[in-house]
Amino acid sequence: MQMIKVDDNGLDHLRDALTRANLPCDDVSEPDRQFYRFEVAGQWVAFGGLEGSAPDMLLRSIGGV
């Protein structure tokens, strides 16, 4: 499994996945948010994210693609 940071160009894919999972997506481009996609054999399988700044961060929006 690979974990790849989602850059600004990938936020639309993240928003689409969150919308399909009925999860909030309006704030994914706000500051102090980092999102990652997870791949297995080149296939996207999930997204996950962190919100906040160290040492207090919230795990957010783990879900399948």
C-alpha positions as CSV (number, residue, x, y, z in Angstrom):
1,M,0.0,0.0,0.0
2,Q,1.2,3.5,-0.8
3,M,0.2,6.7,0.8
4,I,0.3,9.8,-1.5
5,K,-0.3,13.3,-0.3
6,V,-3.3,15.0,-2.1
7,D,-2.2,18.3,-3.6
8,D,-4.5,21.1,-4.7
9,N,-5.1,19.4,-8.1
10,G,-6.4,16.3,-6.4
11,L,-8.9,17.9,-4.1
12,D,-11.8,17.5,-6.5
13,H,-11.3,13.7,-6.5
14,L,-11.3,13.8,-2.7
15,R,-14.5,15.9,-2.6
16,D,-16.2,13.5,-5.0
17,A,-15.3,10.5,-2.8
18,L,-16.4,12.3,0.4
19,T,-19.7,13.3,-1.2
20,R,-20.4,9.7,-2.3
21,A,-19.7,8.6,1.3
22,N,-22.0,11.3,2.7
23,L,-19.1,13.0,4.5
24,P,-18.4,16.7,4.8
25,C,-16.2,18.1,2.1
26,D,-16.7,21.9,2.0
27,D,-13.6,22.7,4.1
28,V,-11.0,20.4,2.5
29,S,-9.0,23.4,1.1
30,E,-8.9,25.3,4.3
31,P,-5.6,25.8,6.2
32,D,-4.2,23.1,8.5
33,R,-5.6,20.2,6.5
34,Q,-3.6,17.5,5.0
35,F,-5.1,14.7,2.9
36,Y,-3.7,11.5,1.5
37,R,-4.9,8.8,-0.9
38,F,-4.0,5.2,-0.4
39,E,-3.3,2.9,-3.4
40,V,-2.8,-0.8,-3.7
41,A,-1.3,-2.0,-7.0
42,G,-2.0,1.4,-8.6
43,Q,-5.7,1.4,-7.6
44,W,-7.1,4.1,-5.4
45,V,-8.6,2.4,-2.3
46,A,-9.1,5.1,0.3
47,F,-8.5,8.7,1.4
48,G,-7.6,9.9,4.8
49,G,-6.7,13.2,6.4
50,L,-5.3,15.1,9.3
51,E,-6.6,18.4,10.6
52,G,-5.0,20.9,13.0
53,S,-1.4,21.5,13.9
54,A,1.0,19.4,15.9
55,P,0.8,18.2,18.6
56,D,-3.0,18.3,18.4
57,M,-4.3,16.8,15.2
58,L,-7.6,15.2,14.3
59,L,-7.8,12.1,12.1
60,R,-10.5,12.8,9.5
61,S,-12.4,11.3,6.6
62,I,-11.1,7.8,6.3
63,G,-13.1,6.1,3.7
64,G,-13.0,3.9,0.6
65,V,-12.9,5.3,-2.9
